[in-house]
Amino acid sequence: MAKDSEHYKLKERKQKQLYHELLAQLPPCARDYLRDKDLTTQVSTRISYAYDLLTFFRYIKNVNPIYKETEINRFDYEDLKRFHPEDISEYQHYLEFSTLKLDGENHENGKRSIARKMAPLRGMFEYHLKHDNIEKNPMILVQMPRIKKDKNIIRMNAYEVQDILDAIEKGNGQMSERQRKHCERTRQRDLAILTLMLGTGIRVSECVGLDVTDVDFKVNSLTIVRKGGGQDIIYFGEEVHTVLEEYIQGERKRTHIADGNEKALFISSKGNRISVDAIERLVKKYGRIAVPNKKITPHKLRSTYGTALYRETGDIRLVADVLGHENVNTTIDYYAAIEDEHKRKAADAVSLRKETPGSASGK
């Protein structure tokens, strides 16, 4: 079940294999830094760090004539000591926009993406300064992008939620006959996926990883694997119960399931476990039909659920717990806009000069 399923075991094996392949491409200074993170981060995080560090060393190799003939995995600590703040600043500008196809594609990143990509580079220099492998940290003199907190988070209101679910059940007049028939073949599955995500706030990766045995209709619960790899149990209501049961007993039973995918809850049209990309596509498809003025993604479904739950309960810790946020501050930051709504209600709640019999205003 859940974390012990073949899906997660295979996913973990693939991630570990990819991580070790990336480590082999990196120089020892980067490998030492990443291995120091082994016990405190998920392998998926270290993979992301490894890709970002590879991008940096590829950039240095290609723009600095000194390193033209140096293999990336041959950079040493003496090379690390030679880097200046100017090198780091120029790399940051490269990340912002560049047509140099060092890794096969152009670079064009916003401030938030640049800050994320610079984080492992900053961490690597801090690590080696702390361990006396370098005498100075060139990152100290490099100004990082300023990131403003975005309070304008896109969510759907109750009418839009109804519209997107209706679009799955009833289709749209703009659809071709071929599109209508395809939607009809996957109607129960698509309705079950969106109703589940809107009714529980689970992440798309958590949805993809579900097996049939992870659903307990007796107590209306799901056993899921969270983003960090931990197992959790969440509960759903009768609306989710109904559409899930109809899908499992109906469309899923009629679907040809490929070997090795028999346990998967949601099946693709090819008979495999549905992928993250496939769910993202179907959410966007129905979003364009029902809510054309908003860009609807799986994460927006999660935001919509979190917003509705907070408005109903006013309990930010409950929202954090149900959404699987490890730090409640993440939830507070994310739902700051709703906090503002609550604060605005206080504006006229207290009257400072109440009218009393005999007062000037009461005459």
TORKOL-4160 file (C-alpha; in steps of 0.2 Angstrom, whole numbers, padded with zeros to 4 digits, m for minus):
363
<pt num="1" X="0000" Y="0000" Z="0000"/>
<pt num="2" X="0005" Y="0018" Z="m0004"/>
<pt num="3" X="0024" Y="0020" Z="0001"/>
<pt num="4" X="0027" Y="0001" Z="m0001"/>
<pt num="5" X="0019" Y="0000" Z="m0018"/>
<pt num="6" X="0029" Y="m0005" Z="m0034"/>
<pt num="7" X="0025" Y="0012" Z="m0041"/>
<pt num="8" X="0035" Y="0021" Z="m0027"/>
<pt num="9" X="0049" Y="0008" Z="m0026"/>
<pt num="10" X="0052" Y="0010" Z="m0045"/>
<pt num="11" X="0051" Y="0029" Z="m0044"/>
<pt num="12" X="0064" Y="0029" Z="m0030"/>
<pt num="13" X="0076" Y="0017" Z="m0039"/>
<pt num="14" X="0075" Y="0028" Z="m0055"/>
<pt num="15" X="0078" Y="0044" Z="m0045"/>
<pt num="16" X="0093" Y="0036" Z="m0036"/>
<pt num="17" X="0101" Y="0030" Z="m0052"/>
<pt num="18" X="0099" Y="0047" Z="m0060"/>
<pt num="19" X="0106" Y="0056" Z="m0045"/>
<pt num="20" X="0122" Y="0045" Z="m0045"/>
<pt num="21" X="0124" Y="0048" Z="m0064"/>
<pt num="22" X="0123" Y="0066" Z="m0061"/>
<pt num="23" X="0136" Y="0065" Z="m0047"/>
<pt num="24" X="0148" Y="0057" Z="m0059"/>
<pt num="25" X="0147" Y="0072" Z="m0070"/>
<pt num="26" X="0151" Y="0084" Z="m0057"/>
<pt num="27" X="0168" Y="0089" Z="m0049"/>
<pt num="28" X="0173" Y="0083" Z="m0032"/>
<pt num="29" X="0169" Y="0100" Z="m0024"/>
<pt num="30" X="0150" Y="0099" Z="m0030"/>
<pt num="31" X="0149" Y="0080" Z="m0025"/>
<pt num="32" X="0156" Y="0084" Z="m0007"/>
<pt num="33" X="0143" Y="0097" Z="m0005"/>
<pt num="34" X="0128" Y="0087" Z="m0011"/>
<pt num="35" X="0133" Y="0071" Z="m0001"/>
<pt num="36" X="0133" Y="0082" Z="0014"/>
<pt num="37" X="0114" Y="0085" Z="0010"/>
<pt num="38" X="0110" Y="0066" Z="0009"/>
<pt num="39" X="0103" Y="0065" Z="0027"/>
<pt num="40" X="0093" Y="0081" Z="0026"/>
<pt num="41" X="0085" Y="0082" Z="0009"/>
<pt num="42" X="0075" Y="0071" Z="m0003"/>
<pt num="43" X="0084" Y="0064" Z="m0018"/>
<pt num="44" X="0073" Y="0074" Z="m0029"/>
<pt num="45" X="0079" Y="0090" Z="m0021"/>
<pt num="46" X="0097" Y="0084" Z="m0023"/>
<pt num="47" X="0094" Y="0080" Z="m0042"/>
<pt num="48" X="0088" Y="0098" Z="m0044"/>
<pt num="49" X="0103" Y="0105" Z="m0036"/>
<pt num="50" X="0114" Y="0093" Z="m0046"/>
<pt num="51" X="0106" Y="0100" Z="m0063"/>
<pt num="52" X="0109" Y="0118" Z="m0057"/>
<pt num="53" X="0127" Y="0115" Z="m0052"/>
<pt num="54" X="0130" Y="0107" Z="m0069"/>
<pt num="55" X="0123" Y="0122" Z="m0078"/>
<pt num="56" X="0135" Y="0133" Z="m0068"/>
<pt num="57" X="0150" Y="0123" Z="m0072"/>
<pt num="58" X="0145" Y="0121" Z="m0091"/>
<pt num="59" X="0144" Y="0140" Z="m0091"/>
<pt num="60" X="0161" Y="0143" Z="m0084"/>
<pt num="61" X="0169" Y="0130" Z="m0095"/>
<pt num="62" X="0161" Y="0138" Z="m0111"/>
<pt num="63" X="0164" Y="0156" Z="m0107"/>
<pt num="64" X="0181" Y="0156" Z="m0098"/>
<pt num="65" X="0195" Y="0152" Z="m0110"/>
<pt num="66" X="0205" Y="0145" Z="m0096"/>
<pt num="67" X="0193" Y="0130" Z="m0094"/>
<pt num="68" X="0190" Y="0127" Z="m0112"/>
<pt num="69" X="0199" Y="0110" Z="m0112"/>
<pt num="70" X="0194" Y="0106" Z="m0094"/>
<pt num="71" X="0181" Y="0092" Z="m0091"/>
<pt num="72" X="0168" Y="0097" Z="m0079"/>
<pt num="73" X="0172" Y="0083" Z="m0067"/>
<pt num="74" X="0190" Y="0088" Z="m0066"/>
<pt num="75" X="0187" Y="0106" Z="m0058"/>
<pt num="76" X="0196" Y="0106" Z="m0042"/>
<pt num="77" X="0197" Y="0117" Z="m0026"/>
<pt num="78" X="0210" Y="0128" Z="m0034"/>
<pt num="79" X="0198" Y="0132" Z="m0048"/>
<pt num="80" X="0184" Y="0136" Z="m0035"/>
<pt num="81" X="0196" Y="0148" Z="m0026"/>
<pt num="82" X="0199" Y="0157" Z="m0043"/>
<pt num="83" X="0180" Y="0162" Z="m0045"/>
<pt num="84" X="0177" Y="0180" Z="m0042"/>
<pt num="85" X="0160" Y="0189" Z="m0039"/>
<pt num="86" X="0160" Y="0195" Z="m0057"/>
<pt num="87" X="0160" Y="0177" Z="m0063"/>
<pt num="88" X="0145" Y="0174" Z="m0052"/>
<pt num="89" X="0136" Y="0190" Z="m0057"/>
<pt num="90" X="0139" Y="0186" Z="m0076"/>
<pt num="91" X="0132" Y="0169" Z="m0073"/>
<pt num="92" X="0116" Y="0176" Z="m0065"/>
<pt num="93" X="0114" Y="0187" Z="m0080"/>
<pt num="94" X="0116" Y="0172" Z="m0091"/>
<pt num="95" X="0102" Y="0164" Z="m0082"/>
<pt num="96" X="0091" Y="0179" Z="m0084"/>
<pt num="97" X="0092" Y="0178" Z="m0103"/>
<pt num="98" X="0104" Y="0170" Z="m0115"/>
<pt num="99" X="0105" Y="0162" Z="m0132"/>
<pt num="100" X="0120" Y="0152" Z="m0128"/>
<pt num="101" X="0114" Y="0134" Z="m0129"/>
<pt num="102" X="0126" Y="0126" Z="m0117"/>
<pt num="103" X="0114" Y="0113" Z="m0112"/>
<pt num="104" X="0103" Y="0112" Z="m0128"/>
<pt num="105" X="0091" Y="0126" Z="m0125"/>
<pt num="106" X="0090" Y="0145" Z="m0122"/>
<pt num="107" X="0089" Y="0152" Z="m0105"/>
<pt num="108" X="0076" Y="0164" Z="m0100"/>
<pt num="109" X="0071" Y="0165" Z="m0081"/>
<pt num="110" X="0061" Y="0176" Z="m0070"/>
<pt num="111" X="0068" Y="0182" Z="m0053"/>
<pt num="112" X="0060" Y="0168" Z="m0043"/>
<pt num="113" X="0068" Y="0154" Z="m0055"/>
<pt num="114" X="0085" Y="0163" Z="m0054"/>
<pt num="115" X="0085" Y="0164" Z="m0035"/>
<pt num="116" X="0081" Y="0145" Z="m0035"/>
<pt num="117" X="0095" Y="0140" Z="m0047"/>
<pt num="118" X="0107" Y="0151" Z="m0037"/>
<pt num="119" X="0103" Y="0143" Z="m0021"/>
<pt num="120" X="0114" Y="0127" Z="m0023"/>
<pt num="121" X="0128" Y="0137" Z="m0029"/>
<pt num="122" X="0127" Y="0149" Z="m0014"/>
<pt num="123" X="0126" Y="0133" Z="m0003"/>
<pt num="124" X="0141" Y="0125" Z="m0011"/>
<pt num="125" X="0152" Y="0140" Z="m0008"/>
<pt num="126" X="0146" Y="0142" Z="0010"/>
<pt num="127" X="0149" Y="0124" Z="0013"/>
<pt num="128" X="0167" Y="0125" Z="0008"/>
<pt num="129" X="0171" Y="0141" Z="0017"/>
<pt num="130" X="0164" Y="0133" Z="0033"/>
<pt num="131" X="0176" Y="0118" Z="0030"/>
<pt num="132" X="0191" Y="0129" Z="0026"/>
<pt num="133" X="0192" Y="0122" Z="0008"/>
<pt num="134" X="0192" Y="0140" Z="0002"/>
<pt num="135" X="0197" Y="0157" Z="0010"/>
<pt num="136" X="0183" Y="0168" Z="0004"/>
<pt num="137" X="0166" Y="0167" Z="m0003"/>
<pt num="138" X="0163" Y="0176" Z="m0019"/>
<pt num="139" X="0144" Y="0175" Z="m0017"/>
<pt num="140" X="0144" Y="0187" Z="m0003"/>
<pt num="141" X="0147" Y="0202" Z="m0014"/>
<pt num="142" X="0134" Y="0196" Z="m0027"/>
<pt num="143" X="0116" Y="0204" Z="m0025"/>
<pt num="144" X="0102" Y="0191" Z="m0026"/>
<pt num="145" X="0086" Y="0194" Z="m0035"/>
<pt num="146" X="0072" Y="0202" Z="m0023"/>
<pt num="147" X="0057" Y="0191" Z="m0023"/>
<pt num="148" X="0040" Y="0199" Z="m0019"/>
<pt num="149" X="0027" Y="0188" Z="m0011"/>
<pt num="150" X="0013" Y="0185" Z="m0023"/>
<pt num="151" X="m0003" Y="0187" Z="m0014"/>
<pt num="152" X="m0013" Y="0187" Z="m0030"/>
<pt num="153" X="m0015" Y="0168" Z="m0030"/>
<pt num="154" X="m0027" Y="0161" Z="m0043"/>
<pt num="155" X="m0042" Y="0151" Z="m0036"/>
<pt num="156" X="m0059" Y="0146" Z="m0042"/>
<pt num="157" X="m0075" Y="0151" Z="m0034"/>
<pt num="158" X="m0089" Y="0140" Z="m0031"/>
<pt num="159" X="m0098" Y="0144" Z="m0047"/>
<pt num="160" X="m0082" Y="0140" Z="m0057"/>
<pt num="161" X="m0079" Y="0124" Z="m0048"/>
<pt num="162" X="m0097" Y="0119" Z="m0053"/>
<pt num="163" X="m0094" Y="0124" Z="m0071"/>
<pt num="164" X="m0078" Y="0114" Z="m0073"/>
<pt num="165" X="m0086" Y="0098" Z="m0066"/>
<pt num="166" X="m0101" Y="0101" Z="m0077"/>
<pt num="167" X="m0089" Y="0103" Z="m0092"/>
<pt num="168" X="m0083" Y="0085" Z="m0089"/>
<pt num="169" X="m0100" Y="0078" Z="m0087"/>
<pt num="170" X="m0109" Y="0087" Z="m0101"/>
<pt num="171" X="m0095" Y="0092" Z="m0113"/>
<pt num="172" X="m0095" Y="0109" Z="m0123"/>
<pt num="173" X="m0103" Y="0115" Z="m0138"/>
<pt num="174" X="m0086" Y="0120" Z="m0146"/>
<pt num="175" X="m0080" Y="0102" Z="m0146"/>
<pt num="176" X="m0079" Y="0092" Z="m0162"/>
<pt num="177" X="m0088" Y="0075" Z="m0162"/>
<pt num="178" X="m0071" Y="0066" Z="m0161"/>
<pt num="179" X="m0067" Y="0076" Z="m0145"/>
<pt num="180" X="m0084" Y="0073" Z="m0138"/>
<pt num="181" X="m0082" Y="0054" Z="m0140"/>
<pt num="182" X="m0065" Y="0054" Z="m0132"/>
<pt num="183" X="m0071" Y="0064" Z="m0117"/>
<pt num="184" X="m0085" Y="0052" Z="m0115"/>
<pt num="185" X="m0074" Y="0037" Z="m0115"/>
<pt num="186" X="m0064" Y="0045" Z="m0100"/>
<pt num="187" X="m0078" Y="0055" Z="m0092"/>
<pt num="188" X="m0079" Y="0045" Z="m0076"/>
<pt num="189" X="m0060" Y="0044" Z="m0074"/>
<pt num="190" X="m0058" Y="0063" Z="m0077"/>
<pt num="191" X="m0073" Y="0067" Z="m0066"/>
<pt num="192" X="m0066" Y="0056" Z="m0052"/>
<pt num="193" X="m0048" Y="0064" Z="m0053"/>
<pt num="194" X="m0054" Y="0082" Z="m0053"/>
<pt num="195" X="m0068" Y="0079" Z="m0039"/>
<pt num="196" X="m0054" Y="0070" Z="m0029"/>
<pt num="197" X="m0042" Y="0084" Z="m0031"/>
<pt num="198" X="m0055" Y="0098" Z="m0028"/>
<pt num="199" X="m0062" Y="0088" Z="m0013"/>
<pt num="200" X="m0046" Y="0084" Z="m0004"/>
<pt num="201" X="m0032" Y="0096" Z="m0010"/>
<pt num="202" X="m0020" Y="0082" Z="m0014"/>
<pt num="203" X="m0005" Y="0086" Z="m0025"/>
<pt num="204" X="m0005" Y="0079" Z="m0043"/>
<pt num="205" X="0010" Y="0068" Z="m0039"/>
<pt num="206" X="0000" Y="0061" Z="m0024"/>
<pt num="207" X="m0015" Y="0058" Z="m0035"/>
<pt num="208" X="m0004" Y="0049" Z="m0048"/>
<pt num="209" X="0003" Y="0037" Z="m0035"/>
<pt num="210" X="m0013" Y="0031" Z="m0029"/>
<pt num="211" X="m0017" Y="0012" Z="m0030"/>
<pt num="212" X="m0035" Y="0005" Z="m0029"/>
<pt num="213" X="m0030" Y="m0003" Z="m0012"/>
<pt num="214" X="m0026" Y="0015" Z="m0005"/>
<pt num="215" X="m0045" Y="0019" Z="m0005"/>
<pt num="216" X="m0055" Y="0014" Z="0010"/>
<pt num="217" X="m0074" Y="0017" Z="0006"/>
<pt num="218" X="m0079" Y="0011" Z="0024"/>
<pt num="219" X="m0071" Y="0026" Z="0032"/>
<pt num="220" X="m0069" Y="0037" Z="0016"/>
<pt num="221" X="m0050" Y="0038" Z="0017"/>
<pt num="222" X="m0035" Y="0038" Z="0006"/>
<pt num="223" X="m0018" Y="0033" Z="0010"/>
<pt num="224" X="m0006" Y="0044" Z="0001"/>
<pt num="225" X="0013" Y="0047" Z="0000"/>
<pt num="226" X="0017" Y="0066" Z="0003"/>
<pt num="227" X="0030" Y="0076" Z="m0007"/>
<pt num="228" X="0043" Y="0073" Z="0006"/>
<pt num="229" X="0041" Y="0054" Z="0005"/>
<pt num="230" X="0031" Y="0052" Z="0021"/>
<pt num="231" X="0014" Y="0042" Z="0021"/>
<pt num="232" X="m0002" Y="0050" Z="0027"/>
<pt num="233" X="m0020" Y="0047" Z="0028"/>
<pt num="234" X="m0033" Y="0060" Z="0022"/>
<pt num="235" X="m0052" Y="0059" Z="0022"/>
<pt num="236" X="m0065" Y="0063" Z="0009"/>
<pt num="237" X="m0083" Y="0067" Z="0008"/>
<pt num="238" X="m0098" Y="0059" Z="0000"/>
<pt num="239" X="m0097" Y="0068" Z="m0016"/>
<pt num="240" X="m0079" Y="0061" Z="m0019"/>
<pt num="241" X="m0085" Y="0044" Z="m0013"/>
<pt num="242" X="m0099" Y="0043" Z="m0026"/>
<pt num="243" X="m0088" Y="0048" Z="m0041"/>
<pt num="244" X="m0073" Y="0037" Z="m0036"/>
<pt num="245" X="m0084" Y="0022" Z="m0033"/>
<pt num="246" X="m0093" Y="0024" Z="m0050"/>
<pt num="247" X="m0076" Y="0026" Z="m0059"/>
<pt num="248" X="m0069" Y="0010" Z="m0050"/>
<pt num="249" X="m0085" Y="m0001" Z="m0053"/>
<pt num="250" X="m0088" Y="0006" Z="m0070"/>
<pt num="251" X="m0076" Y="0014" Z="m0082"/>
<pt num="252" X="m0060" Y="0007" Z="m0074"/>
<pt num="253" X="m0067" Y="m0011" Z="m0075"/>
<pt num="254" X="m0070" Y="m0009" Z="m0094"/>
<pt num="255" X="m0053" Y="m0001" Z="m0097"/>
<pt num="256" X="m0039" Y="m0013" Z="m0104"/>
<pt num="257" X="m0025" Y="m0012" Z="m0091"/>
<pt num="258" X="m0007" Y="m0015" Z="m0096"/>
<pt num="259" X="0004" Y="m0028" Z="m0087"/>
<pt num="260" X="0012" Y="m0021" Z="m0071"/>
<pt num="261" X="m0002" Y="m0007" Z="m0069"/>
<pt num="262" X="m0016" Y="m0018" Z="m0062"/>
<pt num="263" X="m0015" Y="m0009" Z="m0045"/>
<pt num="264" X="m0015" Y="0009" Z="m0051"/>
<pt num="265" X="m0031" Y="0018" Z="m0047"/>
<pt num="266" X="m0031" Y="0030" Z="m0062"/>
<pt num="267" X="m0027" Y="0022" Z="m0079"/>
<pt num="268" X="m0022" Y="0031" Z="m0095"/>
<pt num="269" X="m0030" Y="0028" Z="m0112"/>
<pt num="270" X="m0015" Y="0017" Z="m0116"/>
<pt num="271" X="m0018" Y="0006" Z="m0101"/>
<pt num="272" X="m0004" Y="0013" Z="m0090"/>
<pt num="273" X="m0004" Y="0022" Z="m0073"/>
<pt num="274" X="m0009" Y="0040" Z="m0078"/>
<pt num="275" X="0005" Y="0052" Z="m0078"/>
<pt num="276" X="0008" Y="0069" Z="m0070"/>
<pt num="277" X="0008" Y="0077" Z="m0087"/>
<pt num="278" X="m0008" Y="0068" Z="m0093"/>
<pt num="279" X="m0017" Y="0075" Z="m0077"/>
<pt num="280" X="m0010" Y="0092" Z="m0081"/>
<pt num="281" X="m0016" Y="0092" Z="m0098"/>
<pt num="282" X="m0034" Y="0086" Z="m0094"/>
<pt num="283" X="m0035" Y="0099" Z="m0080"/>
<pt num="284" X="m0030" Y="0113" Z="m0093"/>
<pt num="285" X="m0042" Y="0106" Z="m0106"/>
<pt num="286" X="m0057" Y="0107" Z="m0095"/>
<pt num="287" X="m0051" Y="0124" Z="m0087"/>
<pt num="288" X="m0050" Y="0132" Z="m0104"/>
<pt num="289" X="m0068" Y="0126" Z="m0107"/>
<pt num="290" X="m0076" Y="0131" Z="m0091"/>
<pt num="291" X="m0065" Y="0145" Z="m0084"/>
<pt num="292" X="m0057" Y="0153" Z="m0099"/>
<pt num="293" X="m0052" Y="0169" Z="m0090"/>
<pt num="294" X="m0041" Y="0160" Z="m0078"/>
<pt num="295" X="m0026" Y="0148" Z="m0081"/>
<pt num="296" X="m0031" Y="0132" Z="m0072"/>
<pt num="297" X="m0018" Y="0120" Z="m0066"/>
<pt num="298" X="m0018" Y="0105" Z="m0054"/>
<pt num="299" X="m0010" Y="0117" Z="m0041"/>
<pt num="300" X="m0025" Y="0129" Z="m0043"/>
<pt num="301" X="m0037" Y="0115" Z="m0038"/>
<pt num="302" X="m0026" Y="0113" Z="m0023"/>
<pt num="303" X="m0027" Y="0131" Z="m0019"/>
<pt num="304" X="m0046" Y="0131" Z="m0022"/>
<pt num="305" X="m0048" Y="0117" Z="m0009"/>
<pt num="306" X="m0037" Y="0126" Z="0004"/>
<pt num="307" X="m0046" Y="0142" Z="0002"/>
<pt num="308" X="m0063" Y="0134" Z="0004"/>
<pt num="309" X="m0057" Y="0124" Z="0019"/>
<pt num="310" X="m0050" Y="0140" Z="0027"/>
<pt num="311" X="m0065" Y="0150" Z="0024"/>
<pt num="312" X="m0077" Y="0137" Z="0031"/>
<pt num="313" X="m0066" Y="0133" Z="0047"/>
<pt num="314" X="m0055" Y="0148" Z="0050"/>
<pt num="315" X="m0042" Y="0136" Z="0056"/>
<pt num="316" X="m0025" Y="0139" Z="0047"/>
<pt num="317" X="m0017" Y="0124" Z="0056"/>
<pt num="318" X="m0030" Y="0112" Z="0050"/>
<pt num="319" X="m0027" Y="0118" Z="0032"/>
<pt num="320" X="m0009" Y="0116" Z="0034"/>
<pt num="321" X="m0011" Y="0098" Z="0041"/>
<pt num="322" X="m0023" Y="0093" Z="0027"/>
<pt num="323" X="m0013" Y="0100" Z="0013"/>
<pt num="324" X="0003" Y="0092" Z="0021"/>
<pt num="325" X="0013" Y="0108" Z="0024"/>
<pt num="326" X="0027" Y="0104" Z="0035"/>
<pt num="327" X="0028" Y="0122" Z="0041"/>
<pt num="328" X="0012" Y="0132" Z="0045"/>
<pt num="329" X="0021" Y="0148" Z="0039"/>
<pt num="330" X="0020" Y="0141" Z="0022"/>
<pt num="331" X="0001" Y="0140" Z="0024"/>
<pt num="332" X="0000" Y="0157" Z="0032"/>
<pt num="333" X="0010" Y="0165" Z="0018"/>
<pt num="334" X="0000" Y="0156" Z="0005"/>
<pt num="335" X="m0017" Y="0161" Z="0011"/>
<pt num="336" X="m0012" Y="0179" Z="0017"/>
<pt num="337" X="m0025" Y="0186" Z="0005"/>
<pt num="338" X="m0039" Y="0178" Z="0014"/>
<pt num="339" X="m0032" Y="0185" Z="0031"/>
<pt num="340" X="m0033" Y="0202" Z="0023"/>
<pt num="341" X="m0052" Y="0198" Z="0019"/>
<pt num="342" X="m0055" Y="0194" Z="0037"/>
<pt num="343" X="m0046" Y="0210" Z="0043"/>
<pt num="344" X="m0056" Y="0221" Z="0031"/>
<pt num="345" X="m0072" Y="0214" Z="0040"/>
<pt num="346" X="m0066" Y="0222" Z="0056"/>
<pt num="347" X="m0066" Y="0240" Z="0048"/>
<pt num="348" X="m0084" Y="0244" Z="0052"/>
<pt num="349" X="m0087" Y="0231" Z="0066"/>
<pt num="350" X="m0084" Y="0243" Z="0080"/>
<pt num="351" X="m0093" Y="0260" Z="0081"/>
<pt num="352" X="m0084" Y="0273" Z="0090"/>
<pt num="353" X="m0098" Y="0286" Z="0093"/>
<pt num="354" X="m0114" Y="0277" Z="0096"/>
<pt num="355" X="m0130" Y="0287" Z="0096"/>
<pt num="356" X="m0138" Y="0289" Z="0113"/>
<pt num="357" X="m0154" Y="0297" Z="0118"/>
<pt num="358" X="m0151" Y="0316" Z="0120"/>
<pt num="359" X="m0135" Y="0316" Z="0110"/>
<pt num="360" X="m0132" Y="0329" Z="0096"/>
<pt num="361" X="m0134" Y="0317" Z="0082"/>
<pt num="362" X="m0150" Y="0310" Z="0090"/>
<pt num="363" X="m0159" Y="0326" Z="0091"/>
